[in-house]
Amino acid sequence: MTTLTISTKGWVVIPADLRRKYNLTPGTRVTIVDYGGVLSIVRVPKDPGEAWQGFLTGRPSLTEALLEERRKDREREAREIAG
């Protein structure tokens, strides 16, 4: 565990060994996340879309489910029209 001190300006210095370990170089964007009493520093991806790419791999396709539902709607409408 590393203990840090917050400056009068609210700055915190991340120790060099942790900056190297997590490749936190000048210009790296991070966000502070509040987990209900626990603060966490999280790197902001350069390309958020790329970071989420493949996130839903292996799960049912929402597009296919939507198209199937629409097909069923059209069949139901056709039966109602036919009477």
N, C-alpha and C positions, 0 to 999 in steps of 0.2 A: 504494500500500500504506500502511496506517495502522498505526503501532506503538502498542500499548496497554500499560499497566502494571497488574498485578494488585495490589490493595491487600492489607494484612495480613489483612483479612476475606474475601479472595477475590473482591472486587467488581471489575468492569471497567466503565468508562464508555464507552458507544458515542458517538462524535462526533456532534454535532448534524446535520451535513450528511448522514451516513448514516442517522440516525434519520428525518430528513425524507424522504430518498430512498426508504426502505423503509416509511414510514408506521409507525414504531415509536413509539407514543404510550404514556404511562403506563397501565399495566394490560395492555398487549399481552403475551400469553404466548409465550415462545420456549422452544426446547429446544436443548441442545448435543449435537451428533452427532459421535461419534469415528469418523473414516474411516481408522483405522489410522495415526495420527500426524498427522492433519490434523483440527482441530476446526472445526466449522461451526455457526453460529447459525441456526436454522431457526424461522420463525414457526409457531405452533400455530394451525390454523384455528379460528375461533369455533364452527363447526359442521362437525366432521369428516365427517359423512355428506354434507353438501353439497359439501365439497371433493373427494370421490371420485365424485360424481355424474357419470355419462357416461364414466367411466374406461375401461369396456369397450365403449364404443360402436363399432360396426363389426366386432366380433368375434363368432364363433358363440355362440348362446345356449346356456348350460349347462343351463338349464331345458328347452329344447326337446330337447337331446341326451339328457337324463335321461328325459324322457317317451318319446322314441323307443326308448330302450333298454328301458324297462319294457314298451312295446308288444311288442317282440320277445320279451321274456321270457314274456309271456302267451301269445303264439302258440306258442312252443316248449313251454310247459306243456300247452297244449291238444292239440298233436300227440302228446305223450307219453301223455296220458290216453286219447286216441283209439286209440292203439296202433299 
